[in-house]
Amino acid sequence: MASVRPLRLTVVSYEDANPLHRVMRWQAGTAPMSRLWARTLHHLDRLVFRLTKERHTFSTLASGLPVVMLTTTGAKSGKQRTSPVLGIPDGERIALVASNWGQHRYPGWYHNLRANPRASISVGGVTRDVLAYEAQGEERERLWRRDLEVYPGRVGYERRASNRRIPVMVLMPLGAQPNEEAHTT
C-alpha cells in the first residue's frame, strides 16, 4: 500500500509573524490595498505557484499566510476553476473564509462549492480531494476566531461587507465525517 504524503500547511499567528509578514498582512487588510490585491494577487499567486513547481504562492512567501490552491467546479459553467485561498487547518480539515477582500459579493469559489461541494486543494506539491460544507453556529465562530489570529485584516473586511455575513467553508478529506470533533492545531 502506497503511503499518502500529508498536507503541510504552516500557520503562523499574526503575533508570531516576522515584521515583514506582519506589515504585509496589515496593509492587505486596509481598504485601498485590499482593492488592489483583489484585482492582482491571484495572478501573482498562480505565477509563483507554477514557477515553484506548485510549492509556494506569492502570498505565502510575502506574508507567511497559509495559502492553498482550491480547484472547484464552476456553478454555472461546469468548468474547473483554481483559486488561491487562505486556508486555516483544523485537524485534518481546512477552513476557508469567503470574505472576498471585504467586497459586497461572495467570491466565485464560494458559489462553486455551494453548487458542487467536491473539490481539491493543493499545498506544497500535494493535492487532496475534499468535500466542502458551510460551518454554522459554534463551529463557524470558533473557526472565524482562529482565522482572525492569523489574519486580523478580516475585521475590516467584515465591516466593509456589512451587507452579508461572511461564510466559513470547511474542506474535509473525502471519507471523513462532517460532524467529527476537530482540534485546532
N, C-alpha and C positions, 0 to 999 in steps of 0.2 A: 504494500500500500504506500503510495507516494505521500510525503508529508506536505502539509499546506503551510506556506510561508505566512506568518502573521502580519496584519496591517500594523505599521509603526507610525502612529500619529502622535507626535510630540506636542504637548501642551505646556506652555509657559504662561503663568498668570501675568497680568499687566504689572503688578508689583514686582515680580521677579524678572521681568524682561530687562534686557540691557538698555542703556539710554537711547540708542538709535531706534530700537524696536518700539520703545515707549513713544517716542516722538512720531514715528510713522503711524502707530495706532491712534494716537491722539488726533493728528491732523486729518486722518481719514474720517474721523467722526464729525468734523466740522462741516457745516452746510456747503461752503464753496468747494472744498476738496472732495466731499462725497459726490457732488455733481460731476466733477472732473473724473474721479476714479470710476464712477458708474458707467461712463462712456468709453473709458480707455483701458482700465485694468484687466478686463477679461482677455483683451488682445495680447497684452504683455504676458499674462499668466500662461496662455496657450503657447506662445512662442517659447518661453523659457521651459515649459513642460516638454515640448518637443526637443529643444536643444540639449536638455539634461537627460534625455532618454527616459522620460516620464518619472523622474525622481524628485523634481522641485518645481515650484512655481515662483514667479517674481514676488508675489505677495509673501510667501514663506521666507524667501531669502531677505527681503527688505524689512519685514515686520515681525518675523518669527511666529506668525499666525499659522495654525494648523489647517491648511487648505487641502481639500480633496477635489478630485475631478469627478463630477457627478454626470453620469450618462443616463438620460431619461428618454422615453418615447414621447414625441410631441402629441399633445392632447388633440390638436386639430389635424396636423399633418401626418402623424404616424411615423415620422422620421426620427432617427436617433439624434439627440442634442446633447452636447457635452459642455458643462459649465463649471468653472472654478468656484467653489463654495467653502466658506469657513465651516469646518466640522469639529464638533466637540465630542470626544469619546465619552461613552457612558457604558462601562463594561465592554461587552463585545459590540455594542450598538454605537451609532454615530448620530448626534443631534445636529440638525441644520435649522438655522433661524431665517425665516423668509422675510427679512427686513427690507430688502431691495434698496439699500442705501438711504432709507427713510423716505422713499418716494410714496406717492399716494396709491400706487397699484402694486399688486403682488408680483414677485418675479415669475418669469415664464416657467422655470423649473418647478415651482410650487403647483401651478396648474397641471403641468405634466404628471407630477407624482400623484396628484389627486385623481386624475383620469386613469393613469397606468402606474400603480404602485410598485411594479417590478422595475428595478434599475440596477446600475452597477456603479461602484466607486473605485477610483484608482488612487493609491497613496504609495509613494516611494517605490514605484515599479511593480506594485502588487495590485491586482484587480479582484474585486469580490462582487458577487451578485447579492443584491439586497432586496428587501421588501419594506416599503415605507408605510407609515401611518402617522396621523397628526396627534401629537401629545395633547392631553386635556387635563384640566384641574391641577392637582398637586404635582403630577409628573411634569406638566408644562412649566409650572412655576419653578420647580427645582432645576430643570434644565436651563430655563431663562437666567436664573441667578448664576448658575455655573458658567454660562456664556459671558455674562457681564464681568465675571472675574478675569476673563481672558481679554475681552474686547468691550470696555466700558463705553465706547462710542455709540453703542446701540441705544443708550439712553436718549441721545439726541435724535437718533432715527425714530424712536418711539414717539417723541414729541412732534417731529415733523410729519409723521404718518398717523396723526391722531384720528384720521377718518376710519382707521381699521385697527383691529387687534393683530399684532404681528404673530403669525403662527410659528410653532416649533414642530418640525417634522423629525421623526425618528426612523433611522435606517437600521434594520436588523438583518443579520445574515440569514439567507434563506434556510428554513428549517427551524429557526429559533422561535420561541413562544413570545407573542407580543406583550403579555401581561407579567412576564417573569420580573422579579425584583432585580434591578441592575444597580451596581455600586459605582459611584463616580471614582475614577482613577486619577 
